[in-house]
Amino acid sequence: MTGGTFRSLGRPNYRIWACGAVFSNIGTWMQLTTQDWLVLTELTNHDAMAIGIVMALQLAPPLLLILWTGLVADRVEKHKFLLFTQAALGTLAVGLGLLVVTGAVRLWQVDLFAFLSGCVAAFDSPIRQTFVGELVGEEDLHNAVGINSMSYNAGRMVGPAVAGFCIAEVGSGWSFMVNGLSFFGVMVSLLFIRRDKLFRFERAKKNERNALTSGLRYVWAREDLRTILVMLFIIGAFGLNFPIFIATMAVSVFHVGAHGYGVLNSAMAIGTILGGFLAARRMNADFDVLLKGSVIFGVGCLFAALAPTYWIFALALIVTGMSSLTFTATSNSFMQLSSEPAMRGRVLAIRFAIFAGASPFGAPVVGWVANHFGPRWSLGVGALSGFMAAAVALLYIMHVRRQQGETQS
């Protein structure tokens, strides 16, 4: 298929998948927003570090399970396995919702459910991302990644606003309940997908030697993949801590309630949707895009840290959201398209583990900075991470061009 920002939607299987994903993404962002608000305002006395700990527990499993998640993704029938992971995630969301609705919830229970959800997501994410390739084929993979990002962040725009309404009008627990039900929308879409129309790629051999560590060896041998992972770690650890940034700025600096908090999350989502739109239009993924995305991310965080008013802060979040999506979508596409099909699950599992698992290192630090020096300084840490990642990309680009110059001479 050729041309068009939304060309992947011309594939019937992908169109069905995308429809189910929209509902799930809205529910997911409802839960994430409500979880942060619940911890910050109902279970603690505005403790930013407590949010950081919950984030760490939810994002640590991909790193802990890195040797298994990618190998499973490269071996299993993805369509069937996704039915299991979506059902498990939905059940966990409903379980936490029941605890909140009945008033029995405690902070340690939120921590426990966050960890369990992270364990399931560690297997779900690489399988879900590589499944997109089976839906659209390699030709439209970069475009589909961009559309996926738009869908995910459309949920980020709608979900927090709906969550703010739920928190204010009917209570926090119902956001978790709605999210639990939204996962069944994905399960329904999976049941309608025509498996005979899927694009089949080579799978990892069951008798492969040293299969658990082969993904690590493959990535380590690739300087381009190693460089992207370093950039992902820096920004993932210290830059993409927006639950902390937004919640603490909303409560401690601008003194707004649940509705105002939801609007800030939606502003962030507008930026990421714009970034997803640009990613879908872009025909390729390269290091120049990663460099520009990192620089703009750093500038956006710095702008947000210095924002004098609530609405200027919201505007800064749009810029930051657009640049963060440019960076993450481009890294995803580059690592998939430049990897062998039988290794993609392991490569994406490593990417997800580094990206998500970086948070346990950085989120508590960012939360500590917000508690002791103020939310604006924590955003300064985010800005620094963007500039550091840009420096890593620039060094790699200069190294490659120097090598090319030596080869030509």
C-alpha atoms as one frame of an Amber mdcrd trajectory, in Angstrom:
protein
   0.000   0.000   0.000   1.295   3.506  -0.767   0.755   7.057   0.454  -1.453
   8.547   3.109  -1.064   9.231   6.800  -3.671   6.581   7.630  -2.792   4.030
   4.947  -2.476   1.165   7.479  -6.191   1.470   8.193  -6.768   0.195   4.672
  -5.845  -3.235   6.057  -9.105  -4.777   7.399  -7.369  -6.705  10.202  -5.525
  -3.622  11.414  -8.704  -1.551  11.238 -10.466  -4.034  13.545  -7.501  -4.085
  15.935  -7.296  -0.283  16.021 -10.982   0.054  16.926 -10.625  -2.248  19.939
  -7.397  -0.557  20.991  -9.056   2.879  21.218 -11.397   1.727  23.999  -8.616
  -0.051  25.853  -6.332   2.992  25.646  -8.997   5.265  27.119  -9.505   2.836
  29.986  -5.778   2.461  30.577  -5.282   6.216  30.909  -8.298   6.462  33.184
  -6.643   3.958  35.518  -3.173   5.517  35.375  -4.557   8.986  36.098  -6.788
   7.757  38.914  -4.034   5.628  40.430  -1.711   8.637  40.738  -4.493  10.802
  42.173  -5.539   8.077  44.616  -2.002   7.690  45.934  -1.270  11.422  46.055
  -4.488  12.700  47.656  -6.346   9.805  49.308  -3.719   7.323  50.518  -0.878
   9.783  51.325  -0.472  13.446  52.162   0.741  14.621  48.727   3.741  12.267
  48.776   5.365  12.426  45.321   7.813   9.665  46.260   4.881   7.304  46.865
   3.815   7.837  43.238   7.373   7.148  42.174   7.365   3.862  44.087   4.082
   2.751  42.483   5.488   3.614  39.057   8.672   1.715  39.852   6.766  -1.405
  40.887   4.630  -1.266  37.746   7.561  -0.751  35.402  10.184  -2.999  37.029
   8.845  -6.411  35.822   9.894  -5.929  32.167  13.473  -5.569  33.391  13.227
  -8.480  35.831  11.692 -10.799  33.219  13.721  -9.611  30.233  15.206 -13.058
  29.410  11.758 -14.665  29.053   9.348 -12.045  27.675  11.040 -11.536  24.308
  11.635 -15.232  23.727   7.949 -15.931  24.391   7.031 -13.178  21.914   9.216
 -14.763  19.219   7.804 -18.265  19.750   4.094 -18.110  20.619   1.001 -17.723
  18.486   0.566 -14.002  19.189  -3.152 -13.837  18.467  -3.994 -16.497  21.065
  -1.574 -15.251  23.709  -2.953 -11.710  23.529  -6.393 -13.018  24.498  -4.841
 -14.327  27.720  -2.868 -11.177  28.599  -5.803  -8.849  27.932  -8.095 -10.964
  30.119  -5.515 -10.957  32.925  -5.041  -7.179  32.782  -8.800  -6.630  32.805
  -9.262  -8.907  35.819  -6.566  -7.067  37.796  -8.143  -3.692  37.021 -11.568
  -4.852  38.195 -10.048  -6.350  41.355  -8.380  -3.075  42.329 -11.559  -1.194
  41.482 -13.573  -3.353  43.861 -11.124  -2.612  46.687 -11.436   1.131  46.079
 -15.227   1.112  45.686 -15.691  -0.819  48.943 -13.283   1.472  50.809 -10.929
  -1.392  51.682  -7.980  -0.196  49.599  -4.605   0.441  51.221  -1.379   1.768
  49.722   0.345  -1.626  49.838  -2.531  -3.100  47.811  -2.105  -0.461  45.101
   1.608  -1.323  45.066   0.825  -5.042  44.755  -1.668  -4.620  41.897   0.761
  -2.299  40.113   3.461  -4.975  40.302   1.146  -7.761  39.097  -0.100  -5.628
  36.202   3.507  -4.877  35.319   4.296  -8.604  35.182   1.474  -9.255  32.726
   2.330  -6.159  30.679   5.959  -7.334  30.435   4.761 -10.268  28.312   1.916
  -8.382  26.616   3.900  -5.419  25.260   6.477  -7.119  22.964   3.832  -9.538
  21.702   1.368  -6.720  21.013   3.973  -4.601  19.244   5.259  -7.401  17.021
   1.657  -8.475  16.311   1.185  -5.146  14.522   3.708  -6.371  11.949   1.538
  -9.446  11.335  -1.467  -7.171  10.810   0.073  -4.804   8.238   3.346  -6.338
   6.984   6.726  -4.607   6.843   5.691  -2.121   4.180   3.272  -0.278   6.458
   4.857  -1.076   9.829   6.311   2.396  10.447   2.965   3.967   9.575   1.076
   1.558  11.862   3.437   2.350  14.751   2.608   6.026  14.294  -1.145   5.347
  14.193  -0.854   3.130  17.275   0.816   6.021  19.056  -1.965   8.374  17.975
  -4.573   5.936  19.297  -2.712   5.434  22.573  -2.445   9.150  23.097  -6.011
   9.851  22.017  -6.799   7.651  25.007  -4.362   9.795  26.965  -6.392  12.871
  26.019  -9.843  11.436  26.694  -9.025   9.061  29.559  -7.717  11.585  32.122
 -10.660  13.918  31.477 -13.124  11.053  32.029 -11.105   9.972  35.068 -11.333
  13.493  36.494 -15.112  13.355  36.114 -15.287   9.909  37.735 -13.103  10.980
  40.668 -15.145  14.121  41.291 -18.644  12.723  40.704 -18.761   8.986  41.500
 -15.437   8.107  43.141 -12.019   6.793  42.125 -12.959   3.112  42.102 -15.159
   3.360  39.021 -12.220   4.424  36.837 -10.543   1.099  37.592 -13.777  -0.785
  36.907 -14.276   0.896  33.523 -10.681   0.121  32.563 -11.215  -3.530  33.446
 -14.178  -3.684  31.094 -12.283  -1.866  28.306  -9.822  -4.741  27.936 -12.668
  -6.901  26.734 -13.041  -4.527  23.770  -9.599  -5.649  22.612 -10.549  -9.279
  23.159 -13.633  -8.841  20.963 -11.542  -7.231  18.207  -9.082 -10.140  18.390
 -11.933 -12.597  17.860 -12.984 -10.775  14.665  -9.498 -10.672  13.130  -9.068
 -13.005  10.140  -6.075 -15.144  10.978  -5.723 -16.362   7.383  -4.974 -12.759
   6.333  -2.135 -12.230   8.826   1.411 -11.662   7.565   3.494 -14.513   8.912
   7.145 -13.945   9.840   9.865 -16.363  10.809   9.646 -17.482  14.453  12.444
 -18.359  16.835  13.388 -22.038  16.658  12.401 -24.082  19.692  15.736 -25.877
  19.717  17.772 -22.653  19.420  20.938 -22.778  21.520  21.270 -20.218  24.322
  17.877 -18.827  23.323  17.373 -16.909  26.574  20.484 -14.782  26.052  20.530
 -14.618  22.248  18.535 -11.383  22.192  21.013  -9.674  24.510  23.932 -10.837
  22.351  22.173  -9.661  19.181  21.543  -6.171  20.544  25.028  -5.881  22.046
  26.563  -6.594  18.625  24.625  -3.697  17.063  26.029  -0.245  17.847  22.918
   1.502  16.531  20.598  -0.497  18.793  22.899  -0.022  21.791  22.888   3.727
  21.265  19.104   3.905  21.122  18.845   1.873  24.328  21.180   4.276  26.124
  19.009   7.195  24.988  15.848   5.363  26.048  17.281   4.688  29.485  18.261
   8.315  30.073  14.920   9.779  29.007  12.884   6.904  30.468  14.546   7.190
  33.873  14.571  10.951  34.358  12.412  12.502  31.630   9.203  10.548  31.144
   7.962  10.866  34.720   4.913  12.922  33.829   2.642  11.378  36.476   4.990
  12.985  38.999   5.561  16.211  37.038   1.892  16.880  36.300   0.434  15.765
  39.637   2.889  17.747  41.756   2.676  20.876  39.588  -1.138  20.688  39.642
  -1.391  20.243  43.415   1.601  22.144  44.809   2.199  24.954  42.289  -1.101
  25.764  40.569  -3.430  24.416  43.326  -6.059  22.930  41.017  -8.430  20.039
  41.712  -9.201  16.816  39.878 -10.702  18.550  36.840  -7.679  20.823  36.404
  -5.389  17.842  36.810  -7.292  15.992  34.088  -6.982  18.969  31.725  -3.187
  18.993  32.123  -3.021  15.295  31.258  -5.187  15.984  28.218  -2.868  18.816
  27.139   0.016  16.370  27.276  -2.041  13.964  25.170  -2.750  16.594  22.502
   0.988  16.953  22.031   1.517  13.209  21.758  -1.309  12.880  19.233   0.350
  15.561  17.110   3.628  13.657  17.456   1.908  10.436  16.407   0.406  12.163
  13.372   3.853  13.367  12.309   5.318   9.898  12.918   2.634   8.287  10.726
   3.352  10.761   7.905   7.106  10.204   8.117   8.266   7.555   5.660  11.336
   6.410   7.602  12.949   6.384  11.034  16.536   7.522  11.549  18.912   9.040
  14.079  18.405  12.601  12.869  14.775  12.373  13.999  15.850  10.919  17.354
  18.311  13.777  17.832  15.733  16.469  17.054  13.110  14.802  19.251  15.493
  14.681  22.210  16.505  18.339  21.895  12.904  19.545  21.643  11.970  17.344
  24.602  14.655  19.008  26.713  13.499  22.479  25.654   9.860  21.566  26.374
  10.644  20.359  29.903  12.667  23.505  30.571   9.791  25.632  29.280   7.402
  23.740  31.572   9.680  24.179  34.580   9.729  27.960  34.085   6.022  28.328
  33.171   4.551  31.196  35.266   0.883  30.264  34.818  -1.303  27.160  34.592
  -2.150  27.635  30.900   1.434  28.309  29.837   2.372  25.105  31.646  -0.351
  23.289  29.686   1.082  24.707  26.443   4.553  23.487  27.423   3.115  20.014
  27.995   1.854  19.975  24.387   5.369  20.665  23.097   6.872  18.080  25.437
   4.278  15.480  24.519   4.865  15.949  20.792   8.633  15.544  21.144   8.424
  12.560  23.499   6.153  10.720  21.063   8.469  11.531  18.149  11.330   9.992
  20.088   9.521   6.864  21.308   7.712   6.038  18.036  10.874   6.524  15.974
  12.920   4.299  18.283  10.224   1.609  18.111  10.071   1.637  14.302  13.840
   1.745  13.869  14.469  -1.196  16.194  11.756  -3.339  14.576  12.557  -2.640
  10.946  16.327  -2.992  11.377  16.073  -6.335  13.231  15.675  -9.849  11.846
  12.009 -11.007  12.039  12.859 -13.984  14.288  14.575 -11.606  16.763  12.036
  -8.778  16.880  10.210 -10.002  19.956  13.451 -10.175  21.920  14.672  -6.826
  20.606  11.391  -5.121  21.536  11.330  -6.867  24.917  14.785  -5.444  25.642
  13.621  -2.038  24.428  10.538  -2.184  26.654  12.555  -3.432  29.618  15.134
  -0.655  29.332  12.531   2.006  28.614  10.035   0.985  31.281  12.534  -0.512
  33.709  14.473   2.752  33.775  11.683   4.273  35.844  12.512   2.341  39.049
  15.906   4.047  38.918  14.708   7.514  38.056  11.145   7.958  39.329  12.012
   7.825  43.070  14.845  10.295  42.429  12.540  12.650  40.546   9.933  12.271
  43.314  12.581  13.065  45.944  13.629  16.183  44.027   9.979  17.288  43.791
   9.484  16.759  47.541  12.646  18.531  48.695  13.309  21.195  46.044   9.925
  21.610  44.383   8.180  20.315  41.236   9.878  22.846  38.975  13.303  21.411
  39.808  12.072  17.905  39.010  11.116  19.166  35.540  14.638  20.570  35.283
  15.904  17.011  35.735  13.641  15.994  32.844  15.076  18.748  30.650  18.612
  17.615  31.423  17.738  14.058  30.393  16.583  15.269  26.972  19.805  17.189
  26.363  21.925  14.227  27.527  20.095  11.839  25.168  20.609  14.316  22.325
  24.334  14.375  23.075  24.445  10.560  22.836  22.686  10.654  19.451  24.985
  13.387  18.175  28.097  11.435  19.158  26.789   8.356  17.310  25.930  10.358
  14.168  29.391  11.965  14.139  31.004   8.528  14.625  29.053   7.014  11.700
  29.841   9.938   9.400  33.523   9.747  10.339  33.534   6.023   9.498  31.814
   6.710   6.176  34.391   9.394   5.380  37.271   7.010   6.123  35.678   4.311
   3.937  35.219   6.670   1.002  38.785   7.962   1.272
